Amino acid sequence: MKVKQDNDRIRVVRAAAGQARSVASEICIGCGLCCDGSIFADVKLQTGDRPDMLKSYGLQISSAKRFCQPCAAFNGQRCEIYSGRPTYCRQFECLLYKRVKSGETSTAAALRIIKKTKAAAHKVRSILSNLGDADEHVSIGKRFRQTTQRIQHYRPDNETAARYGELTVAMHELNLVIREHFYASQDKA
């Protein structure tokens, strides 16, 4: 009887592990905000990461042992170097993922939050582009700061000033959603 109970426990643990992988495939692959420059500006390499190998994958590693977001290995839906990704990327679980895994948030609700957040990020990118910053190889936060500096340096016309006002509101809204759903303060790269 004990062997049957142990086997039943093993099946339950395996089923839970399978559900966690299912969450990862639905939530993470449907998201990518931690890789596309929406949440993080860069990722710091950890002890054991191999900068030379990561460089061979196309990541540009700085002298401070960081690489910028959006990640060069992110193809829009998934990581092209998943099996060789850096330690921080392996260990990072966003707050939304943790909430789904714990049962606090349903997968459907999480996917709605991701869709809303992606729409907010798209709005910010669109306004940035309209204001003259179309560099998609730089994180949203850095692009916002660069645009702010540029606009503050030059006296903008009324249309540009109004568009910049829209940008600041859109960026604020994006930051609120990201802070609420994607990371707690200790989860910063």
C-alpha positions, 0 to 999 in steps of 0.5 A: 500500500505504501508503494502505491501511495508513493507512486500517487505522490510522484504522479501528482508532483509530475503533473504539477511540474507539467502544469508549471511548464504549461504556464511557462509556454503560455505565459512566457512565450506569449509575453517576452516583455522581459526580453524586448526592452519594455521591463529592463534596460540591461541584464548583468551577467552573473558568475558562471556566465560565459561572455565569449559564448554569449558574444558568439550568439550575437549579444554585445557584452559591455565592459561592465559585463552587461548586455542591453535590452532588447536582447539580440537573441529575442526573435519577438516570441522566443529566445534563440539561445534558450539553452545557453541563456545567461543565469539571470535570464534562467532565474528570472520569474516575473511577478505575473508568472509567479502569481499564475504558478501559485494559482493567484491569477488564472492563465487567461487573466495573465494573458489579458494583462500581457496583451494590455501591457504589450499594447501600452508598450506599443503606444509608447514606441509609436509616440517615440517614433513620431517624436523622432526616436525610432531606434528599436535596438534601445530599451523603451526607458532609455529611448524615453530618457533620450527623447526627454533630454532632446526635447528639454534641450530644444524649445519644442513647438506646440504640436511636439510639446503636446505629443511629448505630453502624450508620451509622458502619460503613456510611459507613466501608464506603462510603468504602473502596469509593469510595476503592478504585474511584472516585478517586485522591487527585488527583481531588478536586473 
